[in-house]
Amino acid sequence: DEVAPVPVEVVARDVPHDVALLKLVPELDINMPDEVLGSAESDPRGTPLLSLGVPFGYYRIHTVIAAQSILAGRITSRSGTRLIILDRRVQFGDIGGPLVSSTGAKVIGVVGGVFDPVELEGLAPSEGVSLQSNLSFAMDIEYGAALLRQALGG
């Protein structure tokens, strides 16, 4: 079946941290809990995580997939962005989707892509060393929460 895209409007953007706040156009009636945003800081390494995305949308497979991973670690990039490292390789269609912690079932991050320290950190690759990362990263949800507070005037 063909899936119709839902138009969105960019409400706010945080370019240094690579996150944006989008608004659905037209407005849809979506039921959500009052407290949906959490904090990655309280989850220890090894915490089960769930990411939601449409990993194969580019192949016209428009099914939302809930994929499990583990919080493998945290780093701060050279630009100062707090990143959550996942123990699995995400697909292109997962990027921008929510990362949910199993403790409290709250969104703790925004899926960013496959973790590549050379690209992400602007490092020169080590000679003779090939990197095929099976890790991925997400930006801390605090960057998205800040955009939401800004949009709401707070």
SULLIN-V325149 format. One record per backbone hydrogen bond with DSSP energy under -0.5 kcal/mol. CO is the residue of the C=O (numbers start at 1). NH is the residue of the N-H. If there is no record, write none. Layout:
CO;NH  CO;NH
This chain:
5;7  7;25  9;11  9;23  12;21  13;15  14;18  14;19  15;18  19;14  20;22  21;11  21;12  23;9  28;30  30;32  34;36  36;107  39;42  40;43  42;44  44;47  47;71  48;102  49;69  50;100  51;67  53;65  54;57  55;93  56;59  56;61  57;60  60;62  61;63  65;53  65;67  67;51  69;49  70;72  70;87  71;46  73;85  75;77  75;83  77;80  81;77  81;83  82;140  83;75  84;138  85;72  85;73  86;136  88;90  91;94  91;95  92;95  93;54  94;97  97;111  98;52  98;100  99;108  99;109  100;50  101;105  102;104  106;101  107;38  108;141  109;99  110;139  111;96  113;137  114;116  116;120  117;121  117;123  118;122  118;123  126;129  128;130  130;132  135;115  136;86  137;112  137;113  138;84  139;110  140;143  141;145  142;146  143;147  144;148  145;149  146;150  147;151  148;152  149;154  150;153
